[in-house]
Amino acid sequence: MHVEIWSDIACPWCYVGRARFGAALAEFEHRDEVTVTWRSFELDPDAPAEREGTHADLIAAKYGRTLEEVAAMDAQLTATAAADGLEMRFSELRSGNTFDGHRLVHLAAEHGFQDAMKERLFRAYFSEGALISDHATLEALAVEVGLDGAEVRASLGGDRFADAVREDERDAHAAGISAVPCFVIDRKYGASGAQPSETLLQFLEHGWAQRDAAPAAS
């Protein structure tokens, strides 16, 4: 069974969704027969390399909220993430373009480190205040998970995997995916949002049951 997950590195609910999906997959009876592929999705493809201003100021301006309202939203999300074992430090976020981070995830996939790379990017962005558009930062993170630094530099220095990122995004658009995270089983069944792990486990079980229920060829 193939599960594809569209997400953006700068999406806090995508980080939570990854943790919850991981918990669901660990409980899934047929987990060893599941292939997971991370797909690219940019919430703001026109974002600059780094935005000026604090996270709170940027969110307040974007959604027309007061700083107090943003602080309350962040506190609630921080508590939600903590319940799933994640640490989020919104006051330290450095907002910027995620395109090269997505390219790096594609490179990591070629070496069997895709999930590890995705998790490391999430943690760097939400817990460590890393600027994930910065190539030196991306290289250091990639080396941590086992990639070769020279290959990472060469890939980021050119346009390698740019087409792969755009193809993921075209597929998302064609499928009507406008919000992330979005989980898709065998390009047939989808679930959107950072659903509870119990719900995601049911989603996996449904996908597997439908697979078994497929009529035999006559």
N, C-alpha and C positions, 0 to 999 in steps of 0.2 A: 504494500500500500504506500502510496506516495503522498506526503503532506507538504504543501508549499505554503510558506508564510510570508506575506507581503508586510513590510514594516519599514519604519524610518528610524535611524539611529537617534535622532533628536526627539523622539516621541516617548514620553514617560510611560504611557499605557502599553507601548510595545515592549518596553523593558519588563513591566509587570506581566504582560502576556507571555513573554518568553519563559519566565519563571513558572507560571501556572501551567503552561503547556508541558514544560519539562516534568513537573510533578504528575500531570495526567499521564504522560507517556510512560513514566516509571511504573505506574500502576496498571498499565494496559497489558493484557495477557499476551498479545502478539507484537509487543514492542520490538522484538528482534527482526520482525519482518516489515518494519516501517522505515522508509527513507524520508528524511526531512531535508527540504531545500529552502534556504532563505532567499527571498526575492526583494528586489530594490523598490523603494517607494520614497519619493521626496515630498514632504509636506509643503516645502517652499523651494522649488527648483531655482528660483531667481535670487535666493539669499546670497549676500556677499560672503566673502571668506570669513569675515568676523563682523558682527554687528556692534555698533557703539551703544553704550548704555548697559545698565544692569538688567538682569532677568526680570525683576519686578517692574521696572520702568517699561520694558518692552512689552510685557504681557498686559500691563495696565493700558498702554496706548493702543495695542492691537484690539483688545476686547472692550474698551471703554469702561474699565473697572478702576476702583480706587486702589491705592497701594495696600490698604487694610484688607480689602476683599481678596487681592492677590495673595497676601500673606496667609489668609485663612484657607484659600484653595490649596496653596503649597503645603501647608501644615497637614491638611487632610490627606493629600496624596502621599506625603512623606510617611504618614502613619500607615496608610494602605500598603505602600511598598515594603515598609518594615515588617509587616505581618507576613509577607512573602519572602523575607530574608534579604531584602535589598536596602541599600542605603542611598538616599537621594539628598544632595546638598544644593538646593536651588540657588542659594545666595552666591555660589561659586561658579554657576554655569557660564560658559563662554559660547554664545550662540553664533552659528555660522553655517556655511554650506556643507552638506553631507555627501555630495556626489563622489568625491574621491574616497571617502570611507566606504561607500557602496562598492566602488571598484575594487577596493582592498578585500572585501568579503568574497567577491568573485575569484580573486587570485587565491585566497585561502582555500576556497572550495576545490581548486585543482590539486591541492596538497592534503586534502582530508582534514583541514582545520577550520571549516566554515563556521560551525557552531561556536567553537572556542573564540574565533575572531569576532563574531557578532557580540558575544557576551563581553569580551574585553573592551570593545568600543562603547557599548552601553555603560559599563562600569566607569570607564575613563571619563565619559561625558557627564554622567549624572552624579558620580561620587567623588571624582578627582579634579574637576574643573579643567579638563583637557580641551584644547581647541582641535577638533577633529577634522578641520580642513588643512591643518598644518602638516606638511609632508614629513618633517623630522619626527613629529609626534606619532604619526601613523606608522612610520618605519619602526620606531622603538616598540610600539604596541605589537606590531606584527612579529618582530623578532622574539618577543616574549612568548608568543603562542607557538613558535617553531618555524616561522618562515625565514627565508634567506634575505638578509638586508640588502644585498646587491640587486636581487631580483625585484624586491619591493621598490627600491629607488628607481630602477629602470622602468618599471610598470607605471609608477606614479609620475615619472618625468615625461612619459609619453601619453598616448591615449588608449592604452591597453584596457580592455573591458568596458570602455565607454559605451560601445554598442550593446554590450550585454545588459548594462544598467538601463539603457533606454528601451531595450526590448522587454525587460521586466515591466517597465512602466507602461509601455504600449499594451502589454497583455492585461495589466490591471485595468486600464481604461476600457479595453474591449470587453472585459468581464464585468464592468460596472462597479469596480472597486474604487470607492472615493474616500474611505476612512480605513485607518489601520490601528491595530493589527487585524489582518484578515487571514484566516486559516482555510485552506482549500484541499480537499481530499480527492485525488485522482481526477482533478478538473471537473468534478461533478457536484460535490457538496461543499458548501462554504459556511463559515461562522465568523462573525465580525466582533471585534472588541475583546478586551481583556477579561474574558469570561472566567468564572471560578473554575478551579482545576476539576471539580466534580462534573461540571457541565462539559468541559473539554474532553474528559474521559468518556462521557456519554456520546459525544460527537465522534470520537475515534471508534467506539463500539458500533455506532450506527453505520459508519463508513465500512467497517469490516463486515458487518452483517449483510449489508447491501451487496458487498462483493461476493459473499458466499451464496447470496440468494439469486445471483445472476443466472438466467436460464441456460441450460446446456445446449450446445449447438446440435441441431438435428441432422 
